[in-house]
Amino acid sequence: MGLAMGRLLGLSYRLTKQLEARILMLGLDAAGKTTMLYKLKTGEVASTIATVAFNIERIEYRNISFTFWDVGGHAPNRPLWKYYFHDTQGLVFVVDSNDRDRIRLARDELNNLLNAEELRDAALLVLANQQDLPNAMSTAEMSEELGLHQSLGNRRWHIQSACATSGEGLYEGLDWLCTNVDIKVR
């Protein structure tokens, strides 16, 4: 009887464990981070304003509780990004595929992130937003412009075409995160 009860309690304990991942969502201002976050959270296109500080949202997907930290991307905010690095399992870097004028700035900011010691084990998902626009860079062109093949070494990474307003590519990105971030059991 005691052995059966112990097994039952063990099963109950395993079933109540929560799978969690902390995701840091960064990118230049106006890249579409907040729109993507709320499209994933609500399924709707939210009316957003420039993020001055940060937004935190929990999204349950495939039995994993993702906590997304969407941090503002304006120039004065970028030096503050480092304060959000702790305990990050996944880095989502959002890039406006149509913003050819700032792709090098996006590359420089991404490289700064990838060189941060606290993010060394974080999987990288690059979301190439605004793929619905006719002049948008392809994911191959963006990968080249961002220097992804040269600078990532052994890091787990993926670039996903996306559109924040339609939601295209967002769940494919979440699927990739499910299998590539180090999920924590709580």
Secondary structure, DSSP 4 states (H G I P E B T S, - for coil): -HHHHHHHHHHHHHHH--EEEEEEEE-STTSSHHHHHHHHHHSS-------SSEEEEEEEETTEEEEEEEE--STTTGGGGGGG-TT-SEEEEEEETT-GGGHHHHHHHHHHHHT-GGGTT-EEEEEEE-TTSTTPPPHHHHHHHHTHHHH-TT--EEEEE--TTT-TTHHHHHHHHHHHS--EE-
